[in-house]
Amino acid sequence: MTRLIVAKVAKTFAIAPRPKLVASFAAAMTALCSLLFVCSSAIADEKTDALRDYVSKRGVFPPKGAGIHVHGDLVISDPVNRRGALREKRHTPRHYFAMLPYGMVRYHGAPADIRDIPPGTHMHGRFLSPMEGEEETIPVTEQLLKRNKNYGNNHAILLEDDVSFYSRQGRSWKVIGFEQGGGPAPRLKLSVEPVGPEIEGGINKPALFDIDDSTRIWKDRRLVHRDEIKPGMEVQANFTWGPFDSLATTDVWLDDVSLDAFKEIQRQRHLRLIRSRFLPGWVDAVKNYDTGGGEVTVTFFGGMDQELYDEIWKSQSVKMCNAENTLRTWGYHQEYASRASVLEKQKIENPAFGSSGLQMRLKVVQMLDGFRPGKIIRVKGPWTYVLVPQDEVYEKPADLERAQRINLP
């Protein structure tokens, strides 16, 4: 190619190309191209490493693609503090994690909370390095990092089950049929092949999943026998641990009607939770009044159901309380929440992952200590008054101190 370029240049300017000159120029061009390729590869690797090791900061949402993909069975769950652990394989250490304040959970294709996920459910997550100031939340030893540096990425921005992970990205499974497995633990297998785009961290080739009488098969919103599974069907499924690090089916959905029913049930569960705990976000800016109170600008976190955002957006008066990175509030958060009136509403175009893109400037009657830039708040919309369980809130500073580190089993 380089020789052709030299010859064309020579012809254009009526220069008789000399063989030695052509060879020298070709060698130089080849070396230059190689150098440019190496430099571009190094820059690309540097950008990849920067995204992988990105450290979150208060008040700043991470860039697109930050962190790494992690998957495994949910074997430890701390719903109160939004923490847990995934087990990828039977011989690998648990991957402990804490949800980032704006970290999102999805189950059955709908917004969820860690409390909604049954133990043992196979999950997918996007894990980042700890947020500044949260490095001690998940203790990680040097020995563990030498074994696999991925354990340093232990703060999740997204956690979701298989059916949410795959369906969200346009993926389903085409049934090939059933196979009887062999080996020391022979099991019936569901043979499938992926339909849809290739997915980072997903299964992108034909697969065999364990299936037995404990698997729930759903069709027309009711349980059916696995004989209803026919070759050629496109299905969705959820998984759990199987012998020898295989995946075993827990649920198989044969139609959209059945999956939509599960999605709606989970959505309603989510609405009930957030309406009693309030919509989370963080403080962008504060303006104190000389006579007390002031203005607080907040951005709501993403991952919640649109109905909640619509209800808040229509409100002209709300209540706001301070919270911590776990999203836990302080005792009697309903009573101590500051009343606020909406001064301004703004929708941010192309919001970052983790952000709802909805921002409000509020006039508060009382400026609480937690109303500071980068701090977490929760805002109550036009929802029914309830008292949450006492163990979900902080009653005293010792409660906050105890919750700053995960309690390992």
VENMOBEL-V174008 format. One record per residue. RES is the residue in one letter. SS is DSSP state (H for helix, E for strand, C for the rest). Layout:
res: (RES RES)
ss: (SS SS)
//
This chain:
res: (M T R L I V A K V A K T F A I A P R P K L V A S F A A A M T A L C S L L F V C S S A I A D E K T D A L R D Y V S K R G V F P P K G A G I H V H G D L V I S D P V N R R G A L R E K R H T P R H Y F A M L P Y G M V R Y H G A P A D I R D I P P G T H M H G R F L S P M E G E E E T I P V T E Q L L K R N K N Y G N N H A I L L E D D V S F Y S R Q G R S W K V I G F E Q G G G P A P R L K L S V E P V G P E I E G G I N K P A L F D I D D S T R I W K D R R L V H R D E I K P G M E V Q A N F T W G P F D S L A T T D V W L D D V S L D A F K E I Q R Q R H L R L I R S R F L P G W V D A V K N Y D T G G G E V T V T F F G G M D Q E L Y D E I W K S Q S V K M C N A E N T L R T W G Y H Q E Y A S R A S V L E K Q K I E N P A F G S S G L Q M R L K V V Q M L D G F R P G K I I R V K G P W T Y V L V P Q D E V Y E K P A D L E R A Q R I N L P)
ss: (C H H H H H H H H H H H C C C C C C H H H H H H H H H H H H H H H H H H H H H H H H H H H H H H H H H H C C E C E C C E C C C C C C C E E E E E E E E E E E C C C C E E E E E C C C C C C C E E E E E E E E E E E E E C C E E E C H H H C C C C C E E E E E E E E C C C C C C C C C C C C H H H H H H C H H H H E E E E E E E E E H H H H H H H C C C E E E E E E E E E C C C C C C C E E E E E E E E C C C C C C C C C C C E E E E C C C C C E E E E C C E E E C H H H C C C C C E E E E E E E E E H H H E E E E E E E E C C H H H H H H H H H H H H H H H H H H H H H H C E E E E E E E E E E C C C C C E E E E E E E E C C C C H H H H H H H H H C C E E E E E E E C C C C C E E C C H H H H C E E E E E E E E E E C C C C C C C E E E E E E E E E E C C C C C C C C C C C E E E E E C C C C C C C C C H H H C E C C H H H H H H C C C C C C C)
//
